[in-house]
Every structure is written in structure tokens, then in C-alpha cells.
Amino acid sequence: MKRKIQNLLNEIRPFIMQHGGDVELLAVKGDTVEVKMMGACVGCSLSSVTLKDGIEQIIKDEFPEIVQVKAIED
């Protein structure tokens, strides 16, 4: 599943990069996907919207068994 989620993130990455951001898949733990927001997403007030309404929704649409996507910070 991790590989499939990585492939999905690779498909949406160009849209995130248009605004100077990026996302890295860290782990899939049960029903949770952990990602790291990078670039312009770090500190951006809209990064939570990108995460929840964008990345999380796309992943959950493709993988109904995923309940949440969490951003992990350093």
C-alpha cells in the first residue's frame, strides 16, 4: 500500500510544487498516513487546507481504509 500511496502523491506533487511546496511520504501506520510538508508549505497558513482538503481527501478517495493523513514536523 505504501508504494501505491507514494505513486498517488507523485501524481499530485506537481500541483503542490506550483506554489513552491512539496510533500514527502514518511509512513503508513494502520489507517493513518504520515507525511512531511516541505518548501513553501512549511509555515504557510493554508498548508492545513492543502493537507486536509487536498492530500487527505485524494488519498481517502483512492484508499477508503485510510482514516487520516497527518503532517509530521521535525
Contacts in CASP RR format, 6 or more apart in sequence:
PFRMAT RR
TARGET T0000
AUTHOR 0000-0000-0000
METHOD contacts of the structure
MODEL  1
MKRKIQNLLNEIRPFIMQHGGDVELLAVKGDTVEVKMMGACVGCSLSSVT
LKDGIEQIIKDEFPEIVQVKAIED
1 28 0 8 1.000
1 63 0 8 1.000
2 25 0 8 1.000
2 27 0 8 1.000
2 28 0 8 1.000
4 62 0 8 1.000
4 63 0 8 1.000
5 25 0 8 1.000
5 28 0 8 1.000
5 33 0 8 1.000
5 59 0 8 1.000
5 63 0 8 1.000
5 66 0 8 1.000
6 25 0 8 1.000
8 58 0 8 1.000
8 59 0 8 1.000
8 62 0 8 1.000
9 23 0 8 1.000
9 25 0 8 1.000
9 35 0 8 1.000
9 55 0 8 1.000
12 54 0 8 1.000
12 55 0 8 1.000
12 58 0 8 1.000
13 22 0 8 1.000
13 23 0 8 1.000
16 22 0 8 1.000
16 23 0 8 1.000
16 41 0 8 1.000
16 50 0 8 1.000
16 55 0 8 1.000
19 40 0 8 1.000
20 39 0 8 1.000
20 40 0 8 1.000
20 41 0 8 1.000
21 37 0 8 1.000
21 38 0 8 1.000
21 39 0 8 1.000
21 40 0 8 1.000
21 41 0 8 1.000
22 37 0 8 1.000
22 38 0 8 1.000
22 39 0 8 1.000
22 41 0 8 1.000
23 35 0 8 1.000
23 36 0 8 1.000
23 37 0 8 1.000
23 38 0 8 1.000
23 41 0 8 1.000
23 55 0 8 1.000
24 35 0 8 1.000
24 36 0 8 1.000
24 38 0 8 1.000
25 33 0 8 1.000
25 34 0 8 1.000
25 35 0 8 1.000
26 34 0 8 1.000
26 35 0 8 1.000
26 36 0 8 1.000
26 72 0 8 1.000
27 33 0 8 1.000
27 34 0 8 1.000
28 34 0 8 1.000
28 66 0 8 1.000
31 65 0 8 1.000
31 66 0 8 1.000
31 67 0 8 1.000
31 68 0 8 1.000
32 66 0 8 1.000
32 67 0 8 1.000
32 68 0 8 1.000
32 69 0 8 1.000
32 70 0 8 1.000
33 56 0 8 1.000
33 59 0 8 1.000
33 66 0 8 1.000
33 68 0 8 1.000
33 69 0 8 1.000
33 70 0 8 1.000
34 69 0 8 1.000
34 70 0 8 1.000
34 71 0 8 1.000
34 72 0 8 1.000
35 51 0 8 1.000
35 55 0 8 1.000
35 69 0 8 1.000
35 70 0 8 1.000
35 71 0 8 1.000
35 72 0 8 1.000
36 71 0 8 1.000
36 72 0 8 1.000
36 73 0 8 1.000
36 74 0 8 1.000
37 47 0 8 1.000
37 50 0 8 1.000
37 51 0 8 1.000
37 71 0 8 1.000
41 47 0 8 1.000
41 50 0 8 1.000
44 50 0 8 1.000
47 71 0 8 1.000
48 71 0 8 1.000
51 69 0 8 1.000
51 71 0 8 1.000
52 69 0 8 1.000
55 69 0 8 1.000
56 68 0 8 1.000
56 69 0 8 1.000
59 66 0 8 1.000
59 69 0 8 1.000
60 66 0 8 1.000
60 67 0 8 1.000
60 69 0 8 1.000
END
